[in-house]
Amino acid sequence: MRSVVVLVLLCMMATRSLAQQPSQNARPVNAFYVLQSDGGGWKKLFEVPEYFPCNSPRVTADGSQIAFDAWKSRLGESLPEAHVLTCRLDGTDLKDLGPGAMPSWSRDGARIACCRYKEQQGAWLMDSDGTNSELLDSRGWGIQWSPDGRSVAFTRERNEVIIRDVSTGVERRLFPEGGSPHSRIYWNMTWSADSTKLAMIADLENNIRELAIVDARGAEYGFERRIAGQFNPMLSWNSDGTRLIFPERVDGVIKLSEIHPFRADPSRPVPGIPAAQRVASGCWLPDGSKLIVLVTEP
């Protein structure tokens, strides 16, 4: 009898010990949070358990839907298999629109600009339900729709920035041909709310990147090398033009940082995000009232 009691106690202790240990099957997930512009109201909106990782979030002009890219790495998929997903801000009505990355909404929310890999390489436009795809430029990358809906901006040949009028197809370069100041300009550029300027992250030497701002008419009308650092390419500009956010590596950890676009201040952490959160990226609601923050959770 005593041996039975001892055996039961040992089993209970072993079970308790296993319960206290992290699950071997635990896998990270991406979760979307909302944050008020003043740094309050940190709140989880939804998770996307089937897809990991997720990135490049953008919200419709009316603030009702979000688009982002994602793939199923646990099933062996990699970045070239990325799909564009859309849903409401509470995570409902999740739709997989098919191959694509770095989505950007038209002003009326009826169309989405995105990029595709492999045999579909290039910058594309499609309807917001994933139909009626149109290849805009096979050499284009990182396409972003202007807030006024008239133009799209994308890179070509790694360091050119092209502005294309959506209705006429007329294009112009922001830098003179062969005269770009950067060896590479990254995806996920962002427009100012009035569609007059573009902010971008580009390569400097020694693995340092630069955040630069250029006039949408062309660099001859205005170009500012704003700040250098270890940035991830995902920019978002708020509605009144005073806050530009981006992921930045600080002491080996990615944090969501911000600057005033036109003041000579260093970057600072976006207030209100708990220090323990592993931030991937973020974007403003078009009215500037809130931030959507994408984090990775264990």
C-alpha positions in Angstrom: 0.0 0.0 0.0 2.8 2.4 0.9 4.5 1.8 -2.4 1.3 2.6 -4.2 1.0 5.9 -2.3 4.6 6.8 -3.1 4.0 6.0 -6.8 0.9 8.2 -6.9 2.8 11.1 -5.2 5.7 10.8 -7.7 3.3 10.9 -10.6 1.6 14.0 -9.2 5.0 15.7 -8.8 6.1 14.8 -12.3 2.8 16.1 -13.7 3.1 19.4 -11.8 6.7 19.8 -13.0 5.7 19.3 -16.6 2.9 21.7 -16.3 5.3 24.4 -15.0 7.6 23.9 -18.0 7.1 25.7 -21.3 5.3 23.4 -23.8 7.5 21.8 -26.3 4.7 22.4 -28.8 4.4 26.1 -28.1 4.9 28.2 -31.2 5.0 31.9 -31.6 2.0 33.7 -33.2 1.5 37.2 -34.5 -1.0 39.4 -32.8 -2.4 42.8 -33.7 -2.9 45.4 -30.9 -4.3 48.9 -30.9 -2.8 51.9 -29.2 -4.3 55.3 -28.8 -2.3 58.2 -30.3 -1.6 59.5 -26.8 -0.1 56.2 -25.7 -3.1 54.8 -23.8 -5.5 52.0 -24.3 -3.1 49.2 -25.3 -5.4 46.3 -26.2 -5.2 43.1 -28.3 -7.4 43.0 -31.3 -6.8 39.5 -32.8 -4.3 36.8 -33.5 -3.6 35.0 -36.8 -2.6 31.5 -35.6 -2.6 29.8 -39.0 -0.1 32.2 -40.6 3.3 33.0 -39.3 5.0 35.4 -39.8 2.8 38.4 -40.7 3.9 41.9 -41.6 3.3 45.1 -43.6 -0.1 46.1 -42.2 -2.1 48.9 -43.8 -5.6 50.1 -42.9 -8.3 51.4 -45.3 -9.0 55.1 -45.4 -12.3 54.6 -43.5 -10.5 52.6 -40.8 -12.7 49.5 -41.2 -10.3 46.9 -42.7 -6.7 46.0 -42.5 -4.5 44.3 -45.1 -1.2 42.5 -44.4 1.1 39.8 -45.8 1.7 36.4 -44.3 2.8 32.9 -45.1 2.6 29.5 -43.4 6.2 28.9 -42.3 5.2 25.9 -40.2 4.0 24.1 -43.4 7.4 24.9 -45.0 6.4 28.0 -46.8 8.8 30.9 -47.1 8.7 34.6 -48.1 8.2 33.9 -51.9 4.9 32.1 -50.9 3.5 35.2 -49.1 -0.2 35.9 -49.5 -2.2 39.1 -49.0 -4.8 38.8 -46.2 -7.5 41.2 -45.3 -10.0 41.3 -42.4 -11.9 43.7 -40.2 -10.1 45.4 -37.3 -11.5 42.8 -34.9 -10.1 40.0 -36.9 -13.4 38.8 -38.4 -14.0 38.2 -42.1 -10.4 37.1 -42.7 -9.8 36.6 -46.4 -6.8 35.2 -48.2 -6.5 37.1 -51.5 -3.8 34.9 -53.0 -0.1 35.6 -53.7 1.2 39.0 -52.8 3.1 41.0 -50.2 3.3 44.6 -48.9 -0.4 45.5 -49.7 -1.6 49.1 -50.0 -5.2 50.2 -50.3 -6.6 52.6 -52.8 -8.4 55.6 -51.4 -11.9 54.1 -51.8 -10.8 50.7 -50.5 -11.9 49.0 -53.8 -8.4 48.0 -55.0 -5.1 46.9 -53.5 -1.6 47.4 -54.7 0.9 44.7 -53.8 4.1 42.9 -55.0 4.5 39.3 -56.1 7.4 36.9 -56.3 8.6 34.1 -58.6 7.0 33.9 -62.0 4.6 36.8 -61.1 7.5 39.1 -60.1 6.6 42.7 -60.0 4.2 45.4 -58.8 0.5 44.6 -59.2 -3.0 46.1 -58.7 -6.1 44.0 -57.9 -9.6 44.4 -56.7 -10.0 44.2 -52.9 -11.4 40.7 -53.2 -8.3 39.4 -55.0 -9.8 39.4 -58.5 -8.9 41.4 -61.7 -5.2 41.4 -61.1 -3.2 43.7 -63.3 0.6 43.7 -63.6 1.8 47.3 -63.4 5.5 46.8 -63.7 7.5 43.6 -63.8 10.5 45.4 -62.4 8.6 47.4 -59.8 8.7 46.7 -56.0 7.4 48.0 -52.7 4.4 49.7 -54.3 2.4 52.2 -52.2 -0.8 54.0 -53.1 -1.0 57.7 -52.4 -3.6 58.8 -49.8 -5.3 61.0 -52.5 -5.7 57.9 -54.7 -4.1 59.5 -57.8 -0.7 57.9 -57.8 1.4 54.9 -56.7 5.0 54.9 -55.8 7.4 52.0 -56.2 11.1 51.2 -56.6 12.7 50.0 -59.8 16.3 48.6 -60.2 16.8 48.7 -56.4 17.4 52.5 -56.1 15.0 54.3 -58.4 11.7 55.6 -57.1 9.0 55.9 -59.6 5.7 57.8 -59.3 3.0 56.6 -61.6 -0.3 58.3 -62.3 -2.9 55.6 -61.9 -5.4 57.0 -64.4 -3.0 58.0 -67.2 0.0 55.7 -66.6 2.4 58.6 -66.9 5.6 58.1 -64.8 8.3 60.2 -63.4 11.5 59.6 -61.4 12.0 61.2 -58.0 15.8 61.1 -58.6 17.6 61.8 -61.9 18.3 58.7 -63.9 21.5 57.2 -62.5 21.5 59.9 -59.8 20.0 58.2 -56.8 21.9 58.9 -53.5 21.3 55.4 -52.3 22.5 51.9 -53.4 19.2 50.4 -52.3 15.8 51.8 -51.4 13.6 49.5 -49.4 9.9 48.5 -49.6 7.2 49.8 -47.3 7.8 53.5 -48.1 5.1 55.8 -46.8 3.3 58.9 -48.2 2.5 62.0 -46.2 -1.2 62.4 -45.6 -1.4 65.2 -48.2 0.4 63.0 -50.8 3.1 65.6 -51.3 6.1 63.7 -49.8 7.5 60.2 -49.4 9.5 58.8 -46.6 11.8 55.8 -47.3 14.5 53.7 -45.7 17.6 53.2 -47.8 21.1 51.7 -47.5 24.2 53.6 -46.3 27.6 52.0 -45.7 28.6 49.7 -42.8 25.1 48.0 -42.5 23.5 51.3 -41.5 20.3 52.5 -43.0 19.0 56.0 -43.6 15.5 57.4 -43.2 15.1 60.0 -45.9 12.2 62.2 -47.0 11.7 63.4 -50.6 9.2 65.7 -52.3 6.8 63.7 -54.5 7.4 66.1 -57.4 11.1 65.2 -57.4 14.2 65.4 -55.2 15.0 68.8 -56.8 12.0 70.2 -54.9 13.1 68.8 -51.5 15.2 66.0 -50.2 16.2 65.5 -46.5 18.5 62.8 -45.1 16.6 62.7 -41.8 18.2 60.1 -39.5 20.5 57.0 -39.7 20.3 53.8 -37.7 19.3 50.1 -37.7 15.8 50.3 -39.1 13.4 47.7 -40.5 11.6 48.8 -43.7 8.1 49.5 -42.5 7.2 53.2 -42.3 3.9 54.9 -41.4 3.1 58.7 -41.3 0.3 60.1 -39.2 -2.5 62.3 -40.5 -1.2 65.7 -39.2 2.3 65.0 -40.5 4.0 65.2 -37.1 4.8 61.5 -36.3 6.7 59.0 -38.5 6.9 55.5 -37.0 9.2 52.6 -37.9 10.8 49.5 -36.3 14.3 50.2 -34.9 16.8 47.9 -33.4 17.8 49.3 -30.0 20.3 47.4 -27.8 19.6 44.3 -29.9 15.9 44.4 -29.6 13.3 45.7 -32.2 11.2 48.5 -30.8 8.7 50.8 -32.5 10.3 54.2 -32.8 9.1 57.6 -34.0 10.5 60.9 -35.1 9.0 64.3 -36.0 9.7 64.3 -39.8 10.9 67.9 -39.9 12.7 68.4 -36.6 16.4 67.6 -35.9 15.5 65.3 -33.0 16.7 61.8 -32.4 14.3 58.9 -32.6 12.3 58.0 -29.5 10.2 55.0 -28.5 6.5 55.1 -29.3 4.9 55.6 -25.8 2.4 53.1 -24.4 3.9 49.8 -25.8 4.8 47.5 -23.0 8.6 47.0 -22.9 8.3 43.2 -23.0 6.4 43.1 -26.3 8.3 41.9 -29.3 7.3 44.4 -31.9 7.3 43.5 -35.6 5.8 46.6 -37.2 3.0 49.1 -37.0 0.8 51.5 -38.9 -1.4 54.5 -38.2 -5.1 54.6 -38.8 -5.6 57.2 -41.5 -7.3 59.6 -39.2 -4.3 59.5 -36.8 -6.3 58.6 -33.8 -4.8 55.1 -33.2 -1.9 52.9 -34.0 -2.1 49.3 -35.1 0.9 47.4 -33.7 1.9 43.9 -34.9 3.8 41.9 -32.2 5.1 38.4 -31.9 3.9 36.4 -28.9 5.3 33.0 -27.6 
